[in-house]
Amino acid sequence: MNASFGNALILVVIFELVLTAILLIFANPILKIFGVTETSYPYAFEYYRIVALVCLFQGLTQVFCDFVRVSGKPVMGMCVTGIGAVTNIILDAVFVAVMGWGVTGAAWATVIGQIFSTLFGMYLVWNGHTRVEIKKETFHFNFKLSKEIVFCGFAFWIAQMAMGLISLVYNGQLGKYGGDTAISVYAVVASIMTFVIMPASGISQGIQPIVGNNFGAGNYKRVMATLYQASAFSVGITCIVWLIVMFFPEYILLAFGATEEMLKVGVVGLRNNFCITPILGFVMLVTTFFQSIAKPIPSIVITFLRQILLLIPFIYLFPLLWGINGIFIAQPVSDALALLLSVILVVREKRHLYKMLPALPHRKNDAQLATAAKLENV
């Protein structure tokens, strides 16, 4: 774990500094690509510039949080990010409402929150609250290990990059077929989707240390049992949001200040977009599952197909058949195909793991180990 932490930290510092340089050098084209208008440009640029300068701390926070979590302290890992979020909220009120710093104050509130998270995570790691032991050798760069780290995280990187790309594609197509009203409806869809993604993502991250440790110990039945139990839990939570959207789409839209025109497009749009949402909890778990057992290729394939190779063409093709409703149907169709692929890959992996069980040496259970330890001390 020491070498993994050291190399992950080195990689994050390198990539975040490169990212900062890119963001600052190409600020104008990046802001224009994301649709910043001439009116909002000064405010957007000010916020963008401040946050880009110190995006290193966001990356460091993620590293510290993950290593605290995999050390068997998920609550402390949550505190690492939670401290930054709470600090951000408090400073937003102080800087914006009290001191009147506007966008600049909001940017600095975000930055200071990230710095606080980084410092707390650093404190936990450097003071022995994790399994990481800080030594000089910890930060010895290992190209092979770094390559594996990058490869295992590649699926998550694709998902994050795809989110930005997909937003641009959605906005372009929705503007073409439904104008500003359709774009406003998609903003509601994206907001509600966070209530689906966040719990599913949290459960996915939660199973990583359990799956990884049991896989390393050769306890493959527990690996699969963890996936099954987490899947039931994730799909169950996702069903709550799904039921609310299916039965109360009008109330959701009205809560976001929808007009009569938005309701005409939004009620059907929400139901179409969320029609098979519960399966998303399983698909997200599967991508994390393969990363946890050091097999990132299936995760990369599922993520790339679902978020890019299938979804983007569907967004362009389906409106030709079903108009604006076709845009909202694109996501569930892509998710359904990703589910089919996920099930096939999980079944194949299960068969492979169970074939390996007879070849493993006999492992003593906890009771046998405890008895042996007592006998040794007699």
VMD Tcl script that draws the C-alpha trace (Angstrom):
set ca {
  {0.00 0.00 0.00}
  {2.90 2.37 0.72}
  {4.19 2.22 -2.85}
  {0.67 2.63 -4.25}
  {0.08 5.72 -2.14}
  {3.42 7.29 -3.05}
  {3.00 6.70 -6.76}
  {-0.64 7.84 -6.73}
  {0.39 11.05 -4.99}
  {3.17 11.70 -7.51}
  {0.82 11.06 -10.45}
  {-1.85 13.38 -9.06}
  {0.64 16.20 -8.53}
  {2.00 15.84 -12.07}
  {-1.38 15.54 -13.80}
  {-3.02 18.32 -11.77}
  {-0.18 20.75 -12.48}
  {-0.39 19.93 -16.19}
  {-4.16 20.36 -16.04}
  {-3.76 23.76 -14.35}
  {-1.42 24.91 -17.11}
  {-3.83 23.72 -19.84}
  {-6.84 25.34 -18.16}
  {-5.08 28.68 -17.82}
  {-3.48 28.72 -21.28}
  {-6.69 27.75 -23.10}
  {-9.16 29.54 -20.84}
  {-10.95 31.44 -23.61}
  {-11.67 28.53 -25.96}
  {-12.68 26.27 -23.05}
  {-15.18 28.80 -21.71}
  {-16.60 29.39 -25.19}
  {-16.99 25.65 -25.81}
  {-19.12 25.42 -22.67}
  {-21.39 28.19 -23.89}
  {-20.29 31.16 -21.78}
  {-21.89 34.31 -23.22}
  {-20.31 37.76 -23.53}
  {-22.44 39.01 -20.64}
  {-21.42 36.29 -18.20}
  {-17.82 35.95 -19.44}
  {-16.14 38.29 -16.87}
  {-17.79 36.45 -13.97}
  {-17.14 33.00 -15.43}
  {-13.49 33.82 -16.15}
  {-12.88 35.15 -12.64}
  {-14.31 32.03 -11.00}
  {-12.61 29.73 -13.53}
  {-9.19 31.37 -13.08}
  {-9.15 31.12 -9.29}
  {-10.37 27.51 -9.17}
  {-7.99 26.43 -11.97}
  {-4.98 27.85 -10.13}
  {-5.41 25.49 -7.18}
  {-7.14 22.44 -8.68}
  {-4.19 20.44 -7.31}
  {-5.91 20.38 -3.93}
  {-9.00 18.69 -5.35}
  {-6.85 15.88 -6.69}
  {-4.93 15.52 -3.43}
  {-8.20 15.39 -1.49}
  {-9.36 12.43 -3.59}
  {-6.10 10.55 -3.01}
  {-6.17 11.05 0.76}
  {-9.88 10.21 0.96}
  {-9.46 6.96 -0.99}
  {-6.50 5.74 1.09}
  {-8.27 6.57 4.35}
  {-11.31 4.65 3.11}
  {-9.42 1.56 1.95}
  {-7.67 1.51 5.33}
  {-11.01 0.46 6.80}
  {-12.12 3.93 7.93}
  {-14.97 4.94 5.62}
  {-16.40 7.46 8.10}
  {-13.08 9.29 8.35}
  {-12.83 9.18 4.55}
  {-16.22 10.84 4.37}
  {-14.99 13.47 6.82}
  {-12.09 14.32 4.53}
  {-14.44 15.51 1.81}
  {-17.16 16.58 4.25}
  {-14.92 19.14 5.96}
  {-14.28 20.83 2.62}
  {-17.97 20.87 1.73}
  {-19.03 22.37 5.07}
  {-16.22 24.95 4.91}
  {-17.31 25.88 1.39}
  {-20.92 26.41 2.46}
  {-19.98 28.56 5.46}
  {-17.47 30.68 3.54}
  {-19.94 31.13 0.66}
  {-22.30 32.82 3.12}
  {-19.52 34.93 4.64}
  {-17.72 35.95 1.43}
  {-20.79 36.45 -0.79}
  {-23.63 37.51 1.51}
  {-21.72 39.28 4.28}
  {-18.62 40.68 2.59}
  {-20.18 41.11 -0.85}
  {-17.32 39.59 -2.83}
  {-19.68 38.00 -5.35}
  {-18.27 35.43 -7.76}
  {-14.73 35.98 -6.49}
  {-15.85 35.15 -2.96}
  {-17.63 31.99 -4.13}
  {-14.46 30.87 -5.93}
  {-12.26 31.43 -2.88}
  {-14.78 29.63 -0.68}
  {-14.50 26.61 -2.96}
  {-10.69 26.76 -2.99}
  {-10.34 27.13 0.79}
  {-12.74 24.22 1.32}
  {-10.58 22.02 -0.89}
  {-7.43 23.11 0.96}
  {-9.03 22.21 4.31}
  {-9.95 18.76 2.98}
  {-6.40 18.22 1.74}
  {-4.86 19.28 5.07}
  {-7.16 17.01 7.07}
  {-6.47 14.07 4.75}
  {-2.74 14.74 4.98}
  {-2.98 14.81 8.78}
  {-4.68 11.39 8.85}
  {-2.11 9.79 6.55}
  {1.02 11.35 8.04}
  {-0.03 10.68 11.66}
  {-0.60 6.95 11.32}
  {-4.39 6.86 11.06}
  {-4.21 4.74 7.90}
  {-2.31 1.68 6.77}
  {0.13 3.88 4.87}
  {3.57 4.23 6.45}
  {5.34 7.36 5.29}
  {8.96 6.57 4.50}
  {11.51 7.81 2.03}
  {10.92 4.72 -0.12}
  {7.18 5.47 -0.22}
  {7.77 8.13 -2.84}
  {10.07 6.10 -5.06}
  {8.52 6.29 -8.53}
  {7.67 2.88 -10.00}
  {6.73 3.07 -13.67}
  {5.04 -0.35 -13.76}
  {2.93 0.37 -10.67}
  {2.05 3.85 -11.91}
  {0.94 2.37 -15.22}
  {-1.39 -0.02 -13.38}
  {-2.80 2.84 -11.28}
  {-3.56 4.91 -14.37}
  {-5.03 1.91 -16.16}
  {-7.31 1.00 -13.24}
  {-8.59 4.56 -13.00}
  {-9.07 5.00 -16.73}
  {-12.74 3.97 -16.69}
  {-13.53 6.65 -14.11}
  {-11.62 9.22 -16.16}
  {-13.65 8.31 -19.27}
  {-16.88 8.68 -17.29}
  {-15.92 12.13 -16.03}
  {-14.78 13.38 -19.45}
  {-17.89 11.92 -21.06}
  {-20.15 13.88 -18.72}
  {-18.87 17.17 -20.11}
  {-19.01 15.97 -23.70}
  {-22.50 14.55 -23.34}
  {-23.79 17.80 -21.84}
  {-22.62 19.65 -24.94}
  {-24.24 17.08 -27.24}
  {-27.51 17.09 -25.29}
  {-27.72 20.89 -25.24}
  {-27.04 21.09 -28.97}
  {-29.72 18.55 -29.90}
  {-32.27 19.77 -27.38}
  {-31.79 23.33 -28.59}
  {-32.34 22.16 -32.16}
  {-35.54 20.19 -31.48}
  {-37.03 21.97 -28.47}
  {-35.26 25.27 -27.89}
  {-34.60 26.76 -24.48}
  {-37.57 24.94 -22.97}
  {-36.08 21.52 -23.73}
  {-32.67 22.61 -22.43}
  {-34.33 23.74 -19.18}
  {-36.00 20.32 -18.87}
  {-32.63 18.60 -19.33}
  {-31.22 20.76 -16.52}
  {-33.93 19.29 -14.27}
  {-33.11 15.77 -15.51}
  {-29.41 16.29 -14.77}
  {-30.19 17.60 -11.28}
  {-32.40 14.62 -10.43}
  {-29.84 12.22 -11.87}
  {-27.40 13.32 -9.16}
  {-29.76 11.76 -6.60}
  {-29.33 8.49 -8.50}
  {-25.61 8.68 -9.23}
  {-24.40 9.83 -5.82}
  {-25.83 6.96 -3.71}
  {-24.85 4.42 -6.37}
  {-21.37 5.93 -6.57}
  {-21.04 5.88 -2.78}
  {-21.98 2.21 -2.61}
  {-19.59 1.46 -5.49}
  {-16.72 3.11 -3.65}
  {-17.72 1.37 -0.44}
  {-17.31 -2.12 -1.88}
  {-13.82 -1.44 -3.27}
  {-11.81 -2.30 -0.15}
  {-14.06 -5.28 0.66}
  {-13.87 -6.74 -2.85}
  {-10.16 -5.95 -3.20}
  {-9.15 -7.50 0.14}
  {-11.21 -10.65 -0.39}
  {-9.98 -11.03 -3.93}
  {-6.39 -10.76 -2.75}
  {-7.10 -13.37 -0.06}
  {-8.61 -15.73 -2.62}
  {-12.03 -15.59 -0.98}
  {-13.85 -15.45 -4.30}
  {-17.25 -16.49 -3.00}
  {-17.26 -13.49 -0.68}
  {-16.19 -11.30 -3.60}
  {-19.28 -12.32 -5.55}
  {-21.53 -12.17 -2.48}
  {-20.40 -8.59 -1.88}
  {-21.30 -7.66 -5.44}
  {-24.75 -9.29 -5.15}
  {-25.60 -7.65 -1.81}
  {-24.33 -4.24 -2.90}
  {-26.31 -4.56 -6.14}
  {-29.54 -5.26 -4.27}
  {-28.89 -2.30 -1.98}
  {-27.95 0.08 -4.81}
  {-30.87 -0.90 -7.03}
  {-33.23 -0.61 -4.04}
  {-32.14 2.96 -3.30}
  {-32.28 3.88 -6.98}
  {-35.85 2.54 -7.14}
  {-36.96 5.20 -4.65}
  {-35.92 8.00 -7.01}
  {-37.36 6.07 -9.97}
  {-40.78 5.71 -8.33}
  {-40.89 9.40 -7.43}
  {-40.06 10.41 -11.01}
  {-42.52 7.97 -12.55}
  {-45.48 8.99 -10.37}
  {-44.80 12.66 -9.61}
  {-42.99 14.23 -12.61}
  {-45.25 17.31 -12.59}
  {-44.46 18.12 -8.96}
  {-40.73 17.71 -9.58}
  {-40.81 20.11 -12.52}
  {-42.90 22.61 -10.60}
  {-40.38 22.48 -7.74}
  {-37.79 23.66 -10.28}
  {-40.05 26.53 -11.37}
  {-41.36 24.90 -14.53}
  {-43.69 26.79 -16.85}
  {-46.67 25.28 -18.69}
  {-44.48 24.88 -21.76}
  {-41.83 23.03 -19.74}
  {-44.47 20.71 -18.30}
  {-45.62 19.68 -21.79}
  {-42.11 18.56 -22.71}
  {-40.83 17.64 -19.27}
  {-43.41 15.16 -17.98}
  {-42.88 12.75 -20.88}
  {-39.16 13.58 -21.03}
  {-38.56 12.71 -17.38}
  {-40.50 9.46 -17.59}
  {-38.68 8.41 -20.75}
  {-35.25 9.29 -19.41}
  {-35.77 7.52 -16.07}
  {-37.84 4.56 -17.28}
  {-35.18 1.95 -16.43}
  {-33.02 3.97 -14.02}
  {-32.81 1.25 -11.30}
  {-30.46 -0.80 -13.47}
  {-27.93 2.03 -13.37}
  {-27.06 1.09 -9.78}
  {-25.93 -2.35 -10.96}
  {-24.02 -1.07 -13.99}
  {-22.03 1.39 -11.86}
  {-21.22 -1.34 -9.35}
  {-19.95 -3.65 -12.08}
  {-17.49 -1.05 -13.36}
  {-16.13 -0.58 -9.83}
  {-16.13 -4.34 -9.25}
  {-13.73 -5.02 -12.12}
  {-11.48 -2.15 -11.06}
  {-11.35 -3.63 -7.54}
  {-10.11 -7.00 -8.80}
  {-7.41 -5.34 -10.95}
  {-9.20 -6.01 -14.23}
  {-9.89 -2.52 -15.58}
  {-10.51 -3.47 -19.22}
  {-14.16 -4.60 -18.68}
  {-14.79 -1.37 -16.74}
  {-13.31 0.71 -19.55}
  {-15.36 -1.14 -22.18}
  {-18.65 -0.77 -20.27}
  {-18.08 2.92 -19.54}
  {-16.92 3.77 -23.05}
  {-19.81 1.95 -24.72}
  {-22.47 3.34 -22.38}
  {-21.30 6.94 -22.21}
  {-19.80 7.55 -25.65}
  {-20.01 4.87 -28.34}
  {-23.71 4.13 -27.84}
  {-25.22 7.19 -26.19}
  {-23.89 9.95 -28.45}
  {-25.02 8.31 -31.75}
  {-28.43 7.56 -30.15}
  {-28.84 11.24 -29.22}
  {-28.41 12.13 -32.90}
  {-30.33 9.21 -34.44}
  {-33.39 8.78 -32.23}
  {-34.79 12.31 -32.76}
  {-35.02 11.49 -36.47}
  {-37.53 8.77 -35.54}
  {-39.31 10.12 -32.45}
  {-38.56 13.83 -32.36}
  {-37.54 15.42 -29.07}
  {-38.69 12.36 -27.10}
  {-36.02 10.36 -28.90}
  {-33.34 12.45 -27.16}
  {-34.69 11.46 -23.75}
  {-34.97 7.80 -24.81}
  {-31.29 7.62 -25.80}
  {-30.00 7.28 -22.22}
  {-32.21 4.34 -21.12}
  {-31.51 2.42 -24.35}
  {-27.78 2.91 -23.83}
  {-28.12 1.84 -20.18}
  {-30.08 -1.29 -21.17}
  {-27.35 -2.39 -23.58}
  {-24.71 -1.64 -20.94}
  {-26.67 -3.79 -18.49}
  {-26.69 -6.71 -20.92}
  {-22.93 -6.43 -21.39}
  {-22.38 -6.07 -17.63}
  {-24.35 -9.24 -16.85}
  {-22.41 -11.22 -19.48}
  {-19.06 -10.03 -18.12}
  {-20.00 -10.70 -14.49}
  {-21.25 -14.23 -15.26}
  {-18.06 -14.97 -17.17}
  {-15.91 -13.62 -14.33}
  {-17.85 -15.61 -11.74}
  {-17.23 -18.83 -13.64}
  {-13.55 -17.98 -13.94}
  {-13.20 -17.23 -10.21}
  {-15.06 -20.33 -9.09}
  {-12.87 -22.52 -11.31}
  {-9.88 -21.24 -9.37}
  {-11.29 -22.26 -5.98}
  {-10.24 -25.95 -6.01}
  {-6.69 -24.98 -6.91}
  {-6.31 -22.81 -3.83}
  {-4.59 -24.23 -0.74}
  {-6.84 -25.03 2.21}
  {-7.54 -21.87 4.22}
  {-8.25 -22.05 7.93}
  {-11.28 -20.22 9.16}
  {-11.15 -17.60 11.91}
  {-12.00 -20.07 14.68}
  {-9.21 -22.45 13.63}
  {-6.70 -19.60 13.49}
  {-7.72 -18.41 16.96}
  {-7.35 -21.93 18.39}
  {-3.93 -22.32 16.79}
  {-2.81 -19.00 18.24}
  {-3.89 -20.06 21.77}
  {-2.03 -23.38 21.46}
  {1.13 -21.54 20.42}
  {0.95 -19.36 23.53}
  {0.54 -22.32 25.91}
}
mol new
graphics top color blue
foreach p $ca { graphics top sphere $p radius 0.5 }
foreach p [lrange $ca 0 end-1] q [lrange $ca 1 end] { graphics top cylinder $p $q radius 0.2 }
display resetview
